[in-house]
Amino acid sequence: MPQRTWAPPRRRLLGGVVVGLLGPLLVAGGLLLVGGQVDGPTVGLMMLVPTAVAAALGGPLAAVIAVMAGSITHNLLFTVPYRTLRMSEPSEVAGLVVHTLVALTVSFVVVREQRAAHLAAQRLEATERVRLLEELDRARTALLGAVSHDLRTPLAAIAAATSDLQDRDVSFTVEQQQLLLATIAERAGSLDRTVGQLLDASRLQAGAVTLFAEAVEVEDLLAEATAAAGDAERRVRLRTEPGLPPVVVDPVLIVAALRNLLDNALRHAPAATPVIVDAAAAGEWVVLAVIDEGPGVLGDRERVFEAFQGTSGGPGLGLAIARGFIELHGGQIAHHDTPGGGATFEFTLPATAEPDA
């Protein structure tokens, strides 16, 4: 059942009731300790203090309780005849009415402000939900686009090549058969990469990635990642600093991150230009950089590492996966322009501690 927006929280209501009951007694005790004659108006004004506090805390109910407690205390201890509950003077009745009006006014003003704050919080929450739903809708649309293009396109090519090979009415030369088989292998590899990226992105989003870290030589990671580039491997140039310390990483995840960064660079850079991978030690880290001479980062530079932000080819998951895997190791990744044109993606990996001499 939804909470009434005009009612204060239970803890505040209880606090207001306690202040309303005990506050007048504390005020009366203080006045009695001071000694001397204290006139009725002064006592009435002093009793407004706990009443206002109780009304602000607990709302109308606490305000009414505070008025009753204050009036009883006032009559018993400060109104002649003492220790009786009598209101014989019009001023006493007027004081009670004013006391009650002040208490109720304070309580209703506070309740109104609380209700306004509650409604504002609800509107803010609703706005945030709408934003999240819009983000999910954009992600779903992008995912459907990736599935429709990056899955169906290689499947269509595989199906066409397979159908041609199975056609008994057509005779193919050995070279033609090899070309069709190469097409099937290439498209199957593309399909495998796309499915792998979708699965990696899903695991990262669900927080289901487990690290199996070990000390690995940087050269071994780079060799495995570049070998996966296939024919494009010849475009990759490795520049590693001599004496690099091993890094403490999960080799499967870091190779996948490197493959995604290399694939991004090879896809965007002109075919005649190399893609350079630098590796150098920097204190407790090893810094790696993937450098290309392509058009650079296009579009929204702040969202380049978000999923489904690809601008040409692929579902736009590679950079998001690379960042996720690198950050799981405590590293950081950033991008900047390559001098002379292109993009440089630089990231850090934890190095093993140097042995004591």
Secondary structure by P-SEA (a helix, b strand, c coil): cccccccccaaaaaaaaaaaaaaaaaaaaaaaaacccccaaaaaaaaaaaaaaaaacccaaaaaaaaaaaaaaaaacccccccccccccaaaaaaaaaaaaaaaaaaaaaaaaaaaaaaaaaaaaaaaaaaaaaaaaaaaaaaaaaaacaaaaaaaaaaaaaaaaacccccccaaaaaaaaaaaaaaaaaaaaaaaaaaaaaaaaacccccccccccaaaaaaaaaaacccccccbbbbbcccccccccaaaaaaaaaaaaaaaaaacccccbbbbbbbbbcccbbbbbbbbcccccccccccccccccccccccccaaaaaaaaaaaacccccccccccbbbbbbbbbbbcccccc
